[in-house]
Amino acid sequence: MMPYSEDHIALAAEYALGTLDADERAQVETMMSVDKDFAAIVDAWEDKLSVLNQMVGSVEPRAEVWDKIKEAVGHSEPQAPLVLPQAPPVVVPEVKEPAEVVDTSNVIRLSAQARLWRNVARFTTAIAAALVAMIAVGVYQPDLLPDGVRPKPRVQVVEVKPPVVPATASAQYVAVLQKEGGSPAFILTVDGASKNFTVRKVGAAPEPGKSFELWLISDKLQRPRSLGVIGGGDFTARPVLSSYDNDTINTATYAVTVEQAGGSPDGNPHSAPVFTGKLIEAVPPAAPSPAR
């Protein structure tokens, strides 16, 4: 017996089951007529599958069931027995010489592959049509698509950087606080833009249990205004001039008094000024750059 592929065996089983179409059954019958070994495989499958019929016992329906069936099909009268026509005998021509075995493996393989490719082609066509429809809906009516497949709107973020404006140097003012005709005791520096001031201690020596306090005296104010106690370090910086306008700051007299430790308790000076001075412009503001 020649070896047979799995396609041959599967084809014989499908023939025994009766699941082949007319063309495929004719192909199997042709193979059986010229290849006895293949016919034996088909017979073996029929023997194996016939056991399934033997496992199911016959059941005789009740008489009333037959009567209802006859009424349903319109044959209540007794019917003549059904005689099946006799199939004409199959005449196999006598082969005097050894029969040439026809290799039908290619035919079976091509037939199976043709059915497979037909199914693949149908499936691929359906997927392509669905993709084309989804792309068209996404372009023209994206709101109809579910959130998961809806194309996200393209957002282009443009960073706009403002032109870099070079910082303009502000004017700087300075006042030397001293006794009349004496050496400098403090140097007061004021920034014209921020109005912050810095007091630099130069030659003043604090008295024990006393504090130096800085005051702003102006004709625009009813009384001197305290700018705070001057610290014990070399530098004291404060932003308290921001509440005054530029004209008041630039024209005022700055005075230092000796107060009790921690400064005046009521916001008024309790001694005559010991050091005074007025601001002068030390560094002018930078000129604006010409427009380009």
HUWOCOR-V826341 format. One line per field, one symbol per residue. psi: psi as a letter, one per 30 degrees, with the letter a starting at -180 (. if undefined). A space follows every 10 residues. Layout:
psi->???
This chain:
psi->kkkkleeeee eeeeeefggl leeeeeeeee eeffjeeeee eeeeeeeeff eeeffjlkkj llefeeeeee eeggiflkkk kkkkkkkkkj jjkkjelkkk kkjgeeeeee eeeeeeeeee eeeeeeeeee eeeeeeefee iffflleegk kkkkjjkjjj klkjjkkkkl kkkkkjjllj falkelkkkk kfefgklkkj kdgkkkkkgl kkkklkkkff kflkkkglkk lfafkkklgf ffglleeeef flkklkljll kflkfggkkg lkkfklllkl jejllkkkkk k.
